[in-house]
Amino acid sequence: IPLLDTSRIIIIRLSKGKSPLSPDKSHIHHTMVRLGLTHQETCIALGGLQLVLTAVVILLNSYGDRLLVPAIIVISVLFSLSLDFFVRKRISVKETRSNKV
């Protein structure tokens, strides 16, 4: 998960024209808390993701790196895109509510 988080942060910051080393609250755990999860729920969700990744590694280990590495990358990208989707959806809902007021 740390490698996923670091890669995700670098891509996000570079796409915004920022230094990949600049501080912000774009890390996965900050994003999940902003979505409404408590710190405990965030830890449990990230632990669950780690268990899924570990299970994939164990199940696909006999197939070698040609299948294992792409599977981990696909799961990581899907998780990141899902997280970004929910953040955008939450922002959209908040903007809609504030425009009605």
Phi and psi in radians as a Rosetta constraint file:
Dihedral C 1 N 2 CA 2 C 2 CIRCULARHARMONIC -1.041 0.35
Dihedral N 2 CA 2 C 2 N 3 CIRCULARHARMONIC -0.667 0.35
Dihedral C 2 N 3 CA 3 C 3 CIRCULARHARMONIC -1.177 0.35
Dihedral N 3 CA 3 C 3 N 4 CIRCULARHARMONIC -0.722 0.35
Dihedral C 3 N 4 CA 4 C 4 CIRCULARHARMONIC -1.036 0.35
Dihedral N 4 CA 4 C 4 N 5 CIRCULARHARMONIC -0.838 0.35
Dihedral C 4 N 5 CA 5 C 5 CIRCULARHARMONIC -1.105 0.35
Dihedral N 5 CA 5 C 5 N 6 CIRCULARHARMONIC -0.777 0.35
Dihedral C 5 N 6 CA 6 C 6 CIRCULARHARMONIC -1.110 0.35
Dihedral N 6 CA 6 C 6 N 7 CIRCULARHARMONIC -0.783 0.35
Dihedral C 6 N 7 CA 7 C 7 CIRCULARHARMONIC -1.077 0.35
Dihedral N 7 CA 7 C 7 N 8 CIRCULARHARMONIC -0.765 0.35
Dihedral C 7 N 8 CA 8 C 8 CIRCULARHARMONIC -1.070 0.35
Dihedral N 8 CA 8 C 8 N 9 CIRCULARHARMONIC -0.782 0.35
Dihedral C 8 N 9 CA 9 C 9 CIRCULARHARMONIC -1.116 0.35
Dihedral N 9 CA 9 C 9 N 10 CIRCULARHARMONIC -0.768 0.35
Dihedral C 9 N 10 CA 10 C 10 CIRCULARHARMONIC -1.062 0.35
Dihedral N 10 CA 10 C 10 N 11 CIRCULARHARMONIC -0.783 0.35
Dihedral C 10 N 11 CA 11 C 11 CIRCULARHARMONIC -1.109 0.35
Dihedral N 11 CA 11 C 11 N 12 CIRCULARHARMONIC -0.791 0.35
Dihedral C 11 N 12 CA 12 C 12 CIRCULARHARMONIC -1.073 0.35
Dihedral N 12 CA 12 C 12 N 13 CIRCULARHARMONIC -0.837 0.35
Dihedral C 12 N 13 CA 13 C 13 CIRCULARHARMONIC -1.149 0.35
Dihedral N 13 CA 13 C 13 N 14 CIRCULARHARMONIC -0.742 0.35
Dihedral C 13 N 14 CA 14 C 14 CIRCULARHARMONIC -1.149 0.35
Dihedral N 14 CA 14 C 14 N 15 CIRCULARHARMONIC -0.644 0.35
Dihedral C 14 N 15 CA 15 C 15 CIRCULARHARMONIC -1.181 0.35
Dihedral N 15 CA 15 C 15 N 16 CIRCULARHARMONIC -0.409 0.35
Dihedral C 15 N 16 CA 16 C 16 CIRCULARHARMONIC -1.623 0.35
Dihedral N 16 CA 16 C 16 N 17 CIRCULARHARMONIC 0.045 0.35
Dihedral C 16 N 17 CA 17 C 17 CIRCULARHARMONIC 1.354 0.35
Dihedral N 17 CA 17 C 17 N 18 CIRCULARHARMONIC 0.312 0.35
Dihedral C 17 N 18 CA 18 C 18 CIRCULARHARMONIC -1.741 0.35
Dihedral N 18 CA 18 C 18 N 19 CIRCULARHARMONIC 2.841 0.35
Dihedral C 18 N 19 CA 19 C 19 CIRCULARHARMONIC -1.188 0.35
Dihedral N 19 CA 19 C 19 N 20 CIRCULARHARMONIC 2.407 0.35
Dihedral C 19 N 20 CA 20 C 20 CIRCULARHARMONIC -1.151 0.35
Dihedral N 20 CA 20 C 20 N 21 CIRCULARHARMONIC -0.220 0.35
Dihedral C 20 N 21 CA 21 C 21 CIRCULARHARMONIC -1.735 0.35
Dihedral N 21 CA 21 C 21 N 22 CIRCULARHARMONIC -0.009 0.35
Dihedral C 21 N 22 CA 22 C 22 CIRCULARHARMONIC -1.280 0.35
Dihedral N 22 CA 22 C 22 N 23 CIRCULARHARMONIC 2.465 0.35
Dihedral C 22 N 23 CA 23 C 23 CIRCULARHARMONIC -1.357 0.35
Dihedral N 23 CA 23 C 23 N 24 CIRCULARHARMONIC 2.555 0.35
Dihedral C 23 N 24 CA 24 C 24 CIRCULARHARMONIC -2.874 0.35
Dihedral N 24 CA 24 C 24 N 25 CIRCULARHARMONIC -3.007 0.35
Dihedral C 24 N 25 CA 25 C 25 CIRCULARHARMONIC -1.975 0.35
Dihedral N 25 CA 25 C 25 N 26 CIRCULARHARMONIC 0.763 0.35
Dihedral C 25 N 26 CA 26 C 26 CIRCULARHARMONIC -1.659 0.35
Dihedral N 26 CA 26 C 26 N 27 CIRCULARHARMONIC -0.021 0.35
Dihedral C 26 N 27 CA 27 C 27 CIRCULARHARMONIC -1.105 0.35
Dihedral N 27 CA 27 C 27 N 28 CIRCULARHARMONIC 2.713 0.35
Dihedral C 27 N 28 CA 28 C 28 CIRCULARHARMONIC -0.936 0.35
Dihedral N 28 CA 28 C 28 N 29 CIRCULARHARMONIC -0.804 0.35
Dihedral C 28 N 29 CA 29 C 29 CIRCULARHARMONIC -1.156 0.35
Dihedral N 29 CA 29 C 29 N 30 CIRCULARHARMONIC -0.646 0.35
Dihedral C 29 N 30 CA 30 C 30 CIRCULARHARMONIC -1.122 0.35
Dihedral N 30 CA 30 C 30 N 31 CIRCULARHARMONIC -0.738 0.35
Dihedral C 30 N 31 CA 31 C 31 CIRCULARHARMONIC -1.108 0.35
Dihedral N 31 CA 31 C 31 N 32 CIRCULARHARMONIC -0.747 0.35
Dihedral C 31 N 32 CA 32 C 32 CIRCULARHARMONIC -1.165 0.35
Dihedral N 32 CA 32 C 32 N 33 CIRCULARHARMONIC -0.647 0.35
Dihedral C 32 N 33 CA 33 C 33 CIRCULARHARMONIC -1.159 0.35
Dihedral N 33 CA 33 C 33 N 34 CIRCULARHARMONIC -0.698 0.35
Dihedral C 33 N 34 CA 34 C 34 CIRCULARHARMONIC -1.112 0.35
Dihedral N 34 CA 34 C 34 N 35 CIRCULARHARMONIC -0.470 0.35
Dihedral C 34 N 35 CA 35 C 35 CIRCULARHARMONIC -1.316 0.35
Dihedral N 35 CA 35 C 35 N 36 CIRCULARHARMONIC -0.132 0.35
Dihedral C 35 N 36 CA 36 C 36 CIRCULARHARMONIC 1.968 0.35
Dihedral N 36 CA 36 C 36 N 37 CIRCULARHARMONIC -0.045 0.35
Dihedral C 36 N 37 CA 37 C 37 CIRCULARHARMONIC -1.342 0.35
Dihedral N 37 CA 37 C 37 N 38 CIRCULARHARMONIC 2.570 0.35
Dihedral C 37 N 38 CA 38 C 38 CIRCULARHARMONIC -1.349 0.35
Dihedral N 38 CA 38 C 38 N 39 CIRCULARHARMONIC 2.972 0.35
Dihedral C 38 N 39 CA 39 C 39 CIRCULARHARMONIC -1.081 0.35
Dihedral N 39 CA 39 C 39 N 40 CIRCULARHARMONIC -0.670 0.35
Dihedral C 39 N 40 CA 40 C 40 CIRCULARHARMONIC -1.133 0.35
Dihedral N 40 CA 40 C 40 N 41 CIRCULARHARMONIC -0.793 0.35
Dihedral C 40 N 41 CA 41 C 41 CIRCULARHARMONIC -1.106 0.35
Dihedral N 41 CA 41 C 41 N 42 CIRCULARHARMONIC -0.657 0.35
Dihedral C 41 N 42 CA 42 C 42 CIRCULARHARMONIC -1.094 0.35
Dihedral N 42 CA 42 C 42 N 43 CIRCULARHARMONIC -0.787 0.35
Dihedral C 42 N 43 CA 43 C 43 CIRCULARHARMONIC -1.093 0.35
Dihedral N 43 CA 43 C 43 N 44 CIRCULARHARMONIC -0.716 0.35
Dihedral C 43 N 44 CA 44 C 44 CIRCULARHARMONIC -1.147 0.35
Dihedral N 44 CA 44 C 44 N 45 CIRCULARHARMONIC -0.757 0.35
Dihedral C 44 N 45 CA 45 C 45 CIRCULARHARMONIC -1.108 0.35
Dihedral N 45 CA 45 C 45 N 46 CIRCULARHARMONIC -0.761 0.35
Dihedral C 45 N 46 CA 46 C 46 CIRCULARHARMONIC -1.197 0.35
Dihedral N 46 CA 46 C 46 N 47 CIRCULARHARMONIC -0.612 0.35
Dihedral C 46 N 47 CA 47 C 47 CIRCULARHARMONIC -1.112 0.35
Dihedral N 47 CA 47 C 47 N 48 CIRCULARHARMONIC -0.685 0.35
Dihedral C 47 N 48 CA 48 C 48 CIRCULARHARMONIC -1.111 0.35
Dihedral N 48 CA 48 C 48 N 49 CIRCULARHARMONIC -0.733 0.35
Dihedral C 48 N 49 CA 49 C 49 CIRCULARHARMONIC -1.073 0.35
Dihedral N 49 CA 49 C 49 N 50 CIRCULARHARMONIC -0.730 0.35
Dihedral C 49 N 50 CA 50 C 50 CIRCULARHARMONIC -1.105 0.35
Dihedral N 50 CA 50 C 50 N 51 CIRCULARHARMONIC -0.668 0.35
Dihedral C 50 N 51 CA 51 C 51 CIRCULARHARMONIC -1.126 0.35
Dihedral N 51 CA 51 C 51 N 52 CIRCULARHARMONIC -0.715 0.35
Dihedral C 51 N 52 CA 52 C 52 CIRCULARHARMONIC -1.076 0.35
Dihedral N 52 CA 52 C 52 N 53 CIRCULARHARMONIC -0.830 0.35
Dihedral C 52 N 53 CA 53 C 53 CIRCULARHARMONIC -1.086 0.35
Dihedral N 53 CA 53 C 53 N 54 CIRCULARHARMONIC -0.696 0.35
Dihedral C 53 N 54 CA 54 C 54 CIRCULARHARMONIC -1.128 0.35
Dihedral N 54 CA 54 C 54 N 55 CIRCULARHARMONIC -0.744 0.35
Dihedral C 54 N 55 CA 55 C 55 CIRCULARHARMONIC -1.099 0.35
Dihedral N 55 CA 55 C 55 N 56 CIRCULARHARMONIC -0.706 0.35
Dihedral C 55 N 56 CA 56 C 56 CIRCULARHARMONIC -1.075 0.35
Dihedral N 56 CA 56 C 56 N 57 CIRCULARHARMONIC -0.769 0.35
Dihedral C 56 N 57 CA 57 C 57 CIRCULARHARMONIC -1.077 0.35
Dihedral N 57 CA 57 C 57 N 58 CIRCULARHARMONIC -0.775 0.35
Dihedral C 57 N 58 CA 58 C 58 CIRCULARHARMONIC -1.140 0.35
Dihedral N 58 CA 58 C 58 N 59 CIRCULARHARMONIC -0.777 0.35
Dihedral C 58 N 59 CA 59 C 59 CIRCULARHARMONIC -1.218 0.35
Dihedral N 59 CA 59 C 59 N 60 CIRCULARHARMONIC -0.613 0.35
Dihedral C 59 N 60 CA 60 C 60 CIRCULARHARMONIC -1.740 0.35
Dihedral N 60 CA 60 C 60 N 61 CIRCULARHARMONIC 0.047 0.35
Dihedral C 60 N 61 CA 61 C 61 CIRCULARHARMONIC -1.006 0.35
Dihedral N 61 CA 61 C 61 N 62 CIRCULARHARMONIC -0.648 0.35
Dihedral C 61 N 62 CA 62 C 62 CIRCULARHARMONIC -1.247 0.35
Dihedral N 62 CA 62 C 62 N 63 CIRCULARHARMONIC -0.293 0.35
Dihedral C 62 N 63 CA 63 C 63 CIRCULARHARMONIC -1.482 0.35
Dihedral N 63 CA 63 C 63 N 64 CIRCULARHARMONIC -0.204 0.35
Dihedral C 63 N 64 CA 64 C 64 CIRCULARHARMONIC 1.513 0.35
Dihedral N 64 CA 64 C 64 N 65 CIRCULARHARMONIC 3.105 0.35
Dihedral C 64 N 65 CA 65 C 65 CIRCULARHARMONIC -1.180 0.35
Dihedral N 65 CA 65 C 65 N 66 CIRCULARHARMONIC -0.415 0.35
Dihedral C 65 N 66 CA 66 C 66 CIRCULARHARMONIC -1.107 0.35
Dihedral N 66 CA 66 C 66 N 67 CIRCULARHARMONIC -0.484 0.35
Dihedral C 66 N 67 CA 67 C 67 CIRCULARHARMONIC -1.803 0.35
Dihedral N 67 CA 67 C 67 N 68 CIRCULARHARMONIC -0.634 0.35
Dihedral C 67 N 68 CA 68 C 68 CIRCULARHARMONIC -1.135 0.35
Dihedral N 68 CA 68 C 68 N 69 CIRCULARHARMONIC -0.874 0.35
Dihedral C 68 N 69 CA 69 C 69 CIRCULARHARMONIC -1.101 0.35
Dihedral N 69 CA 69 C 69 N 70 CIRCULARHARMONIC -0.845 0.35
Dihedral C 69 N 70 CA 70 C 70 CIRCULARHARMONIC -1.060 0.35
Dihedral N 70 CA 70 C 70 N 71 CIRCULARHARMONIC -0.635 0.35
Dihedral C 70 N 71 CA 71 C 71 CIRCULARHARMONIC -1.101 0.35
Dihedral N 71 CA 71 C 71 N 72 CIRCULARHARMONIC -0.774 0.35
Dihedral C 71 N 72 CA 72 C 72 CIRCULARHARMONIC -1.127 0.35
Dihedral N 72 CA 72 C 72 N 73 CIRCULARHARMONIC -0.725 0.35
Dihedral C 72 N 73 CA 73 C 73 CIRCULARHARMONIC -1.115 0.35
Dihedral N 73 CA 73 C 73 N 74 CIRCULARHARMONIC -0.772 0.35
Dihedral C 73 N 74 CA 74 C 74 CIRCULARHARMONIC -1.079 0.35
Dihedral N 74 CA 74 C 74 N 75 CIRCULARHARMONIC -0.812 0.35
Dihedral C 74 N 75 CA 75 C 75 CIRCULARHARMONIC -1.066 0.35
Dihedral N 75 CA 75 C 75 N 76 CIRCULARHARMONIC -0.751 0.35
Dihedral C 75 N 76 CA 76 C 76 CIRCULARHARMONIC -1.130 0.35
Dihedral N 76 CA 76 C 76 N 77 CIRCULARHARMONIC -0.762 0.35
Dihedral C 76 N 77 CA 77 C 77 CIRCULARHARMONIC -1.160 0.35
Dihedral N 77 CA 77 C 77 N 78 CIRCULARHARMONIC -0.742 0.35
Dihedral C 77 N 78 CA 78 C 78 CIRCULARHARMONIC -1.078 0.35
Dihedral N 78 CA 78 C 78 N 79 CIRCULARHARMONIC -0.713 0.35
Dihedral C 78 N 79 CA 79 C 79 CIRCULARHARMONIC -1.102 0.35
Dihedral N 79 CA 79 C 79 N 80 CIRCULARHARMONIC -0.799 0.35
Dihedral C 79 N 80 CA 80 C 80 CIRCULARHARMONIC -1.111 0.35
Dihedral N 80 CA 80 C 80 N 81 CIRCULARHARMONIC -0.778 0.35
Dihedral C 80 N 81 CA 81 C 81 CIRCULARHARMONIC -1.138 0.35
Dihedral N 81 CA 81 C 81 N 82 CIRCULARHARMONIC -0.668 0.35
Dihedral C 81 N 82 CA 82 C 82 CIRCULARHARMONIC -1.109 0.35
Dihedral N 82 CA 82 C 82 N 83 CIRCULARHARMONIC -0.762 0.35
Dihedral C 82 N 83 CA 83 C 83 CIRCULARHARMONIC -1.070 0.35
Dihedral N 83 CA 83 C 83 N 84 CIRCULARHARMONIC -0.811 0.35
Dihedral C 83 N 84 CA 84 C 84 CIRCULARHARMONIC -1.107 0.35
Dihedral N 84 CA 84 C 84 N 85 CIRCULARHARMONIC -0.666 0.35
Dihedral C 84 N 85 CA 85 C 85 CIRCULARHARMONIC -1.062 0.35
Dihedral N 85 CA 85 C 85 N 86 CIRCULARHARMONIC -0.819 0.35
Dihedral C 85 N 86 CA 86 C 86 CIRCULARHARMONIC -1.171 0.35
Dihedral N 86 CA 86 C 86 N 87 CIRCULARHARMONIC -0.598 0.35
Dihedral C 86 N 87 CA 87 C 87 CIRCULARHARMONIC -1.135 0.35
Dihedral N 87 CA 87 C 87 N 88 CIRCULARHARMONIC -0.834 0.35
Dihedral C 87 N 88 CA 88 C 88 CIRCULARHARMONIC -1.076 0.35
Dihedral N 88 CA 88 C 88 N 89 CIRCULARHARMONIC -0.722 0.35
Dihedral C 88 N 89 CA 89 C 89 CIRCULARHARMONIC -1.102 0.35
Dihedral N 89 CA 89 C 89 N 90 CIRCULARHARMONIC -0.731 0.35
Dihedral C 89 N 90 CA 90 C 90 CIRCULARHARMONIC -1.149 0.35
Dihedral N 90 CA 90 C 90 N 91 CIRCULARHARMONIC -0.720 0.35
Dihedral C 90 N 91 CA 91 C 91 CIRCULARHARMONIC -1.105 0.35
Dihedral N 91 CA 91 C 91 N 92 CIRCULARHARMONIC -0.738 0.35
Dihedral C 91 N 92 CA 92 C 92 CIRCULARHARMONIC -1.077 0.35
Dihedral N 92 CA 92 C 92 N 93 CIRCULARHARMONIC -0.741 0.35
Dihedral C 92 N 93 CA 93 C 93 CIRCULARHARMONIC -1.121 0.35
Dihedral N 93 CA 93 C 93 N 94 CIRCULARHARMONIC -0.748 0.35
Dihedral C 93 N 94 CA 94 C 94 CIRCULARHARMONIC -1.113 0.35
Dihedral N 94 CA 94 C 94 N 95 CIRCULARHARMONIC -0.720 0.35
Dihedral C 94 N 95 CA 95 C 95 CIRCULARHARMONIC -1.144 0.35
Dihedral N 95 CA 95 C 95 N 96 CIRCULARHARMONIC -0.692 0.35
Dihedral C 95 N 96 CA 96 C 96 CIRCULARHARMONIC -1.101 0.35
Dihedral N 96 CA 96 C 96 N 97 CIRCULARHARMONIC -0.760 0.35
Dihedral C 96 N 97 CA 97 C 97 CIRCULARHARMONIC -1.144 0.35
Dihedral N 97 CA 97 C 97 N 98 CIRCULARHARMONIC -0.705 0.35
Dihedral C 97 N 98 CA 98 C 98 CIRCULARHARMONIC -1.242 0.35
Dihedral N 98 CA 98 C 98 N 99 CIRCULARHARMONIC -0.506 0.35
Dihedral C 98 N 99 CA 99 C 99 CIRCULARHARMONIC -1.269 0.35
Dihedral N 99 CA 99 C 99 N 100 CIRCULARHARMONIC -0.468 0.35
Dihedral C 99 N 100 CA 100 C 100 CIRCULARHARMONIC -1.327 0.35
Dihedral N 100 CA 100 C 100 N 101 CIRCULARHARMONIC -0.420 0.35
